[in-house]
């Protein structure tokens, strides 16, 4: 389809409007071709298939064929411009055809149409090579190592059924629970059976730890739970619940001694307790270094973002919010229908929760765009060696060979995703290396890692 004219116009929120004019003669030819096609293929009353005159098709279906001609021409033109990389719409939202209902072509004139779509914003970076950030001075202390040893001791404990007495802190309980409505009836899709957790750990949605203390096996109880606005779980903030809970089993832990034998039980590479403690210290230091790097990059990105002004496409923000919703479901081990039902009983909707994610979504989108701009500014590239290293990392994590992983990723989509991931990592490394650090408050590794 011959393009007579085309132009783009900038819109708000990093969007563009593409306006294209197509040659009327090409449209007429396409229209005539379609008429002939339907004359051969359509089954029209009073005519044998393939014998319907073109004039009959046009008189009865001309407007519909004209509309099809127009939409086909628009689709082909859009694809042509995409393939030629003359336009670069973002994939998060469908392009919108302007005034679609009034697209009534007149073959006596060239045909013009407009499409609006989101584009990636253009970013002018400030000085990102001399950012100064403050980070805490973190030290791996003996208390940090002892805390890790206590966890290892707990992991190697022998668990037995409690023979007598009620639930106490640190007991392992198996419970059934459900939410009750104002009439005392079980709310649909809120029942949970055989849920196991350690009392005092807080690893249960409705924070039932203290409510279970003193209960015996087989006991049932109805408790009222209220949560303030400071609650971390979004689904609980400012909410009250009536929870029915039943204790089905109580178990206790018998802890082993912290000695050379425990170290040997942990791994064959440890001969003594000192070997295990040295390994713990090294592992904690690596965790500290990783988190310090992330904090350094986060602080640097925040400073750069404050000095960088650009509009974010609404579709990009919406995509980030949707990803946050999916993470919310995964973290709470909920299906979407189940989550929506629980929110309904709380007087909330999915839209309310997704709306709460907007601030973080905007930050995530800005950070990604800044890192991409930095990648371009520093001319960072993905090498064959980078791909090979990534293949080996994935293979090691999945228990497969690098060659098997290569076969999985041997297509343009996977390769493009991997390239973006590698480049983002290089941009993060560059920023971490460039930012200058000002020493802050001294803190222990345990306190720092738990922040």
FIBA-895484 format. One line per field, with one value per residue (C-alpha): residue number from 0; residue in three letters; x, y, z. Coordinates in steps of 0.02 Angstrom, whole numbers. Each point is the difference from the previous one (the first is absolute). Layout:
pos: (NUM:...)
code: (ALA:...)
east: (X:...)
north: (Y:...)
up: (Z:...)
end
This chain:
pos: (0:1:2:3:4:5:6:7:8:9:10:11:12:13:14:15:16:17:18:19:20:21:22:23:24:25:26:27:28:29:30:31:32:33:34:35:36:37:38:39:40:41:42:43:44:45:46:47:48:49:50:51:52:53:54:55:56:57:58:59:60:61:62:63:64:65:66:67:68:69:70:71:72:73:74:75:76:77:78:79:80:81:82:83:84:85:86:87:88:89:90:91:92:93:94:95:96:97:98:99:100:101:102:103:104:105:106:107:108:109:110:111:112:113:114:115:116:117:118:119:120:121:122:123:124:125:126:127:128:129:130:131:132:133:134:135:136:137:138:139:140:141:142:143:144:145:146:147:148:149:150:151:152:153:154:155:156:157:158:159:160:161:162:163:164:165:166:167:168:169:170:171:172:173:174:175:176:177:178:179:180:181:182:183:184:185:186:187:188:189:190:191:192:193:194:195:196:197:198:199:200:201:202:203:204:205:206:207:208:209:210:211:212:213:214:215:216:217:218:219:220:221:222:223:224:225:226:227:228:229:230:231:232:233:234:235:236:237:238:239:240:241:242:243:244:245:246:247:248:249:250:251:252:253:254:255:256:257:258:259:260:261:262:263:264:265:266:267:268:269:270:271:272:273:274:275:276:277:278:279:280:281:282:283:284:285:286:287:288:289:290:291:292:293:294:295:296:297:298:299:300:301:302:303:304:305:306:307:308:309:310:311:312:313:314:315:316:317:318:319:320:321:322:323:324:325:326:327:328:329:330:331:332:333:334:335:336:337:338:339:340:341:342:343:344:345:346:347:348:349:350:351:352:353:354:355:356:357:358:359:360:361:362:363:364:365:366:367:368:369:370:371:372:373:374:375:376:377:378:379:380:381:382:383:384:385:386:387:388:389:390:391:392:393:394:395:396:397:398:399:400:401:402:403:404:405:406:407:408:409:410:411:412:413:414:415:416:417:418:419:420:421:422:423:424:425:426:427:428:429:430:431:432:433:434:435:436:437:438:439:440:441:442:443:444:445:446:447:448:449:450)
code: (UNK:UNK:UNK:UNK:UNK:UNK:UNK:UNK:UNK:UNK:UNK:UNK:UNK:UNK:UNK:UNK:UNK:UNK:UNK:UNK:UNK:UNK:UNK:UNK:UNK:UNK:UNK:UNK:UNK:UNK:UNK:UNK:UNK:UNK:UNK:UNK:UNK:UNK:UNK:UNK:UNK:UNK:UNK:UNK:UNK:UNK:UNK:UNK:UNK:UNK:UNK:UNK:UNK:UNK:UNK:UNK:UNK:UNK:UNK:UNK:UNK:UNK:UNK:UNK:UNK:UNK:UNK:UNK:UNK:UNK:UNK:UNK:UNK:UNK:UNK:UNK:UNK:UNK:UNK:UNK:UNK:UNK:UNK:UNK:UNK:UNK:UNK:UNK:UNK:UNK:UNK:UNK:UNK:UNK:UNK:UNK:UNK:UNK:UNK:UNK:UNK:UNK:UNK:UNK:UNK:UNK:UNK:UNK:UNK:UNK:UNK:UNK:UNK:UNK:UNK:UNK:UNK:UNK:UNK:UNK:UNK:UNK:UNK:UNK:UNK:UNK:UNK:UNK:UNK:UNK:UNK:UNK:UNK:UNK:UNK:UNK:UNK:UNK:UNK:UNK:UNK:UNK:UNK:UNK:UNK:UNK:UNK:UNK:UNK:UNK:UNK:UNK:UNK:UNK:UNK:UNK:UNK:UNK:UNK:UNK:UNK:UNK:UNK:UNK:UNK:UNK:UNK:UNK:UNK:UNK:UNK:UNK:UNK:UNK:UNK:UNK:UNK:UNK:UNK:UNK:UNK:UNK:UNK:UNK:UNK:UNK:UNK:UNK:UNK:UNK:UNK:UNK:UNK:UNK:UNK:UNK:UNK:UNK:UNK:UNK:UNK:UNK:UNK:UNK:UNK:UNK:UNK:UNK:UNK:UNK:UNK:UNK:UNK:UNK:UNK:UNK:UNK:UNK:UNK:UNK:UNK:UNK:UNK:UNK:UNK:UNK:UNK:UNK:UNK:UNK:UNK:UNK:UNK:UNK:UNK:UNK:UNK:UNK:UNK:UNK:UNK:UNK:UNK:UNK:UNK:UNK:UNK:UNK:UNK:UNK:UNK:UNK:UNK:UNK:UNK:UNK:UNK:UNK:UNK:UNK:UNK:UNK:UNK:UNK:UNK:UNK:UNK:UNK:UNK:UNK:UNK:UNK:UNK:UNK:UNK:UNK:UNK:UNK:UNK:UNK:UNK:UNK:UNK:UNK:UNK:UNK:UNK:UNK:UNK:UNK:UNK:UNK:UNK:UNK:UNK:UNK:UNK:UNK:UNK:UNK:UNK:UNK:UNK:UNK:UNK:UNK:UNK:UNK:UNK:UNK:UNK:UNK:UNK:UNK:UNK:UNK:UNK:UNK:UNK:UNK:UNK:UNK:UNK:UNK:UNK:UNK:UNK:UNK:UNK:UNK:UNK:UNK:UNK:UNK:UNK:UNK:UNK:UNK:UNK:UNK:UNK:UNK:UNK:UNK:UNK:UNK:UNK:UNK:UNK:UNK:UNK:UNK:UNK:UNK:UNK:UNK:UNK:UNK:UNK:UNK:UNK:UNK:UNK:UNK:UNK:UNK:UNK:UNK:UNK:UNK:UNK:UNK:UNK:UNK:UNK:UNK:UNK:UNK:UNK:UNK:UNK:UNK:UNK:UNK:UNK:UNK:UNK:UNK:UNK:UNK:UNK:UNK:UNK:UNK:UNK:UNK:UNK:UNK:UNK:UNK:UNK:UNK:UNK:UNK:UNK:UNK:UNK:UNK:UNK:UNK:UNK:UNK:UNK:UNK:UNK:UNK:UNK:UNK:UNK:UNK:UNK:UNK:UNK:UNK:UNK:UNK:UNK:UNK:UNK:UNK:UNK:UNK:UNK:UNK:UNK:UNK:UNK:UNK:UNK:UNK:UNK:UNK:UNK:UNK:UNK:UNK:UNK:UNK:UNK:UNK:UNK)
east: (0:79:23:-29:42:36:39:10:-60:52:-141:-4:69:130:-123:3:-129:44:-96:15:-74:-19:-16:-181:44:80:-153:-114:101:-4:-188:-26:105:-105:-162:63:55:-173:-83:92:-17:-165:-160:-138:-181:-47:178:114:160:131:-129:-60:31:120:-135:-118:133:34:-183:-36:163:96:8:61:132:57:20:99:108:38:42:109:93:25:65:120:65:23:99:105:49:35:112:92:21:-77:-112:37:-162:13:-74:-98:-157:-92:20:-162:-72:-68:-182:-19:-189:8:130:-105:119:-38:101:3:122:155:-40:67:-4:82:59:52:121:120:187:151:41:161:114:142:105:81:178:-14:186:27:-149:42:-102:6:5:12:165:-46:100:-29:1:9:-183:-46:91:-83:-171:37:60:-164:-95:107:-32:-186:7:83:-121:-97:-187:-116:-185:-35:-63:-87:-39:-64:80:155:115:117:-118:-42:-187:-115:-162:-157:-68:-131:-80:-176:-123:-111:-122:133:-1:160:43:24:177:78:23:177:33:157:97:166:108:107:-89:87:70:-143:-1:-189:-111:-112:137:-81:155:-52:-181:56:98:-77:-113:4:-10:-181:-45:-96:-5:-74:111:-21:148:27:145:58:53:182:-27:122:-123:-108:-150:-4:26:-138:-105:-88:-35:-87:106:-53:151:22:160:26:176:138:184:159:183:146:155:172:157:101:165:115:-126:-133:123:36:-186:-21:130:144:113:-8:108:-20:-120:130:-7:-188:15:129:-117:-145:106:50:-181:-62:134:-53:-182:51:102:-146:-123:120:19:-189:-19:137:-84:-171:64:89:-155:-105:119:5:-190:-20:101:-79:-167:-101:-178:-44:-122:-157:11:174:-62:-150:115:106:-157:-62:167:-13:-174:67:139:-131:-97:157:62:-168:-21:-168:-90:-72:-181:39:89:-142:-125:98:18:-187:-37:121:-93:142:28:147:7:25:150:74:-20:107:139:8:137:117:-50:51:168:34:-40:111:144:-10:-1:146:102:-41:53:162:28:-15:105:143:-23:-11:-17:-40:142:-1:94:-142:-126:109:19:-187:-34:117:-83:-173:63:79:-159:-113:110:14:145:44:-37:-175:-31:62:-130:-138:58:35:-133:-3:-122:98:164:-68:-62:169:91:-106:34:188:5:-98:124:145:-82:-26:182:57:-105:61:180:-19:-96:105:-36:-7:14:-154:-52:86:-117:8:-25:-155:-84:48:-61:-165:-37)
north: (0:164:129:177:85:-42:100:-25:116:-5:-23:8:-140:-55:-45:34:19:-68:74:-87:39:-145:6:-7:-103:-136:-4:-12:-146:-88:29:-70:-152:-35:17:-126:-117:2:-19:-166:-60:70:-101:121:-53:-13:-30:-151:12:90:71:151:161:124:134:-103:-20:187:50:-113:1:149:95:-153:-36:181:-12:-161:81:146:-109:-113:151:71:-167:-22:179:-17:-161:77:148:-116:-113:152:61:167:-12:-79:-24:-75:-175:36:69:-18:146:98:44:177:28:-181:8:140:-77:4:9:90:-76:169:62:-67:-84:67:-85:29:-121:48:-108:8:19:-10:172:86:25:123:-65:116:-34:-182:-33:106:-45:-10:-112:-42:-182:-78:-76:-182:-124:-187:-25:-155:25:-12:-166:-67:47:-100:-146:5:-13:-148:-80:26:-73:-158:-22:-162:31:-107:2:90:-128:118:182:140:108:98:118:-91:-148:-58:-3:-65:99:24:177:101:173:24:131:107:-144:-122:-93:-56:118:-89:-36:53:-175:-65:-178:-78:162:-27:133:32:99:166:8:106:-105:-1:125:54:1:-136:-44:72:-56:-183:2:-123:-87:-190:-121:-3:170:126:186:156:155:181:76:184:76:180:103:-39:-185:-60:-115:110:-117:25:188:80:-159:-107:-186:-139:-157:-176:-109:-183:-79:-169:-44:67:-45:52:15:-84:105:-79:63:133:-93:-82:-140:127:80:-170:-34:163:-45:-119:148:53:-95:115:131:133:-54:25:170:58:-51:92:158:-9:-28:145:114:-45:37:167:46:-44:103:147:0:-1:141:98:-18:41:160:50:-32:104:148:-17:-13:160:93:-84:63:-105:-59:-182:-86:-54:-173:-25:46:-116:-144:27:3:-162:-83:60:-78:-166:8:38:-156:-108:67:-35:-168:55:-27:161:-51:-43:166:98:-90:38:182:9:-50:135:131:13:-42:-58:177:69:-112:30:187:-17:-68:155:94:-151:-34:176:-19:-170:66:154:-106:-117:145:87:-161:-22:179:-30:-157:101:144:-117:-103:-161:-156:-184:-114:-185:-28:85:-119:-152:53:25:-170:-80:91:-57:-177:-8:62:-119:-155:-7:21:164:-80:-48:179:69:-103:72:178:-24:121:190:36:-93:71:178:-26:-69:144:127:-92:-2:184:50:-96:90:169:-43:-53:162:107:-98:26:184:59:69:-63:102:-109:3:-75:-160:-149:-189:-117:-74:170:56:-157:6:180)
up: (0:-56:139:-63:164:182:156:188:136:183:126:191:110:-127:-138:-186:-137:-170:-148:-169:-170:-123:-188:-59:-155:107:111:-151:-66:169:8:-174:41:154:-99:-128:139:80:-168:-18:180:66:-7:-52:-20:-185:-59:-6:102:-103:-121:99:-101:81:-19:110:136:-5:7:148:96:-66:166:94:-132:5:190:-18:-134:115:152:-105:-70:175:67:-146:15:188:-23:-138:108:148:-105:-66:181:-46:153:170:99:174:18:159:-83:-164:-122:-20:-170:4:-52:-54:-12:-129:-117:-158:-147:-161:-141:-87:132:85:167:166:170:170:136:177:99:147:-29:112:70:-50:150:23:144:127:62:53:21:156:108:186:114:185:51:173:58:21:105:17:189:108:46:-184:-14:158:-69:-159:106:96:-165:-55:170:-26:-176:67:143:22:-6:105:43:163:125:120:32:-109:-133:52:-91:-122:-14:-176:-26:-136:-11:-104:-12:-93:4:67:-58:113:16:56:-166:-87:-141:-169:-56:167:72:25:60:75:9:91:83:153:136:26:-177:-67:-158:-18:-86:145:137:105:103:168:-23:-5:164:123:-127:-1:-144:-64:75:-106:27:-79:11:-52:-92:-40:-96:-8:-149:40:-43:-135:-89:-115:17:191:19:103:-4:131:-16:93:-13:46:40:51:66:-83:59:112:-19:90:-52:86:-39:-27:87:-93:-21:-128:-28:-52:-121:-78:-16:-96:-132:-30:-36:184:123:149:66:-42:-183:0:85:-128:-140:82:15:-183:-55:106:-72:-177:44:76:-154:-114:100:15:-189:-22:126:-88:-169:74:80:-160:-106:119:-18:-189:-9:101:-131:-151:-62:-123:-25:25:-116:94:-78:74:174:-21:-50:155:109:-78:37:180:11:-64:130:135:-48:1:167:83:-89:-71:-164:-74:29:181:29:-80:112:159:-52:-31:179:55:-100:-126:-182:-104:-70:176:31:-173:30:157:-109:-112:92:-4:-181:-52:87:-79:-173:24:64:-149:-122:85:-4:-184:-37:95:-103:-160:66:48:-158:101:-107:19:-56:-43:163:95:-77:39:181:18:-78:126:146:-53:-30:173:83:-97:5:-190:-119:-85:-169:57:58:-166:-92:110:-29:-185:-64:-23:141:133:-66:7:178:52:-84:93:164:-31:-49:154:106:-84:29:184:15:-84:117:152:-53:-42:154:143:176:160:156:109:166:58:10:16:-147:81:24:-174:-88:94:-52)
end
